[in-house]
């Protein structure tokens, strides 16, 4: 049974890892694996509710309550990156105590997210950091450099004592139905299980397993020569819930931090909005100020845009945006709205996307040479030109795709952002 668990987990993790690399390389993404990332699901419920997202979110919670932190060892791409590093380093990880600061960190990042801005959580969310690194953004590359150091010295300490997603799932996992436990009569206290535990969750001297930090990688099951570790129902009922005064005070402090963070998130959202200038965004993004708070900056849409017009966050705008220098938005493409897992870009059908006004084109008659190329290039056929006259754009029907600008030989056409996207 132990072999089945280990091999099954490895096969799923390998598939997720390969699909993650293919997705962020823009090669293959028909299987939307990132729709099951916890932070992205939560954000989608907040900004673009769907029953599918709600069901998937509840399924992840139920899975954790049943089987423990399987998510962290099989579905999280940033966790799989750390596992890959551990395979290279082959370092022993010492027992790591469960640190309470991670709960306060989780309260801050999830509080501000619920308060209205993703600014804080995208600095530490594992899925976002993986996407940022895959897209060669400085934030992601810096995070990977830190993770390499942490993994070398402390194994998967990010998963056990830093990650806000791991902190939340750990609380659920602590009360999971199926857990890893040590059978005292078979344990020889050799320490092989602890040596193979990437999170330092096993105290072989006291014969205990911290199922809150345990990510259910099942490496320990294969390490024990005495078959002294088991994954399943606990051999005895869990102790009754009897928190001491210190735990109650800590829990109260965490709740208070969460409430303050939620309020701060709302205020931070307003502050961000006041400093945002209009910029062209993909269809379904709404407006610049809201999108700056919603986008996780995972860069999945950037890497998969066939026209390469989607750009990463920069000093001009703190989230993904459109840059028409060199290309335009394909009228028959709605890929970005279909692959965004967080709902920051709402999922639009191709027909809906083709009617969404994201910008407006205008012609500078002082430069225009009346060649008429823009007339033929416009996919909506809303540019008219009489013989000898300047072209005329029907601004009520222009969606701002940039096709006319891309074909103009003298750069007489400018495409400018609209304040709020609308359906024509």
Secondary structure, 3 states (H helix, E strand, C coil): CHHHHHHHHHHHHHHHHHHHHHHHCCCCCCCCHHHHCHHHHHHHHHHCCCHHHHHHHHHHHHHHHHHCCHHHHHCCHHHHHHHHHHHHHCCCCCCCCCCCHHHHHHHHHHHHHHHCCCCCHHHCCHHHHHHHHHCCCHHHHHHHHHHHHHHHHHCCHHHHHCCHHHHHHHHHHCCCCEEEEECCCCCCCCCHHHHCCCCCCEECCCCEECCCCCCCCCHHHHHCCCCCEEEEECCCCCCCCCCCHHHHHHHHHHHHHHHHHHHHHHHHHHHHHHCCCCCCCCCCCCEHHHHHHHCCCCCHHHHHCCCCCEECCCCCCCCCEECCCCCCCCCCCCHHHHHCCCCCCCCCCHHHHCCEEEEEEEECCCCCCCCCHHHHHCCCCCEECCCCCCCEECCCCCCCCCHHHHHCCCCCEEEEEEEEEEEC
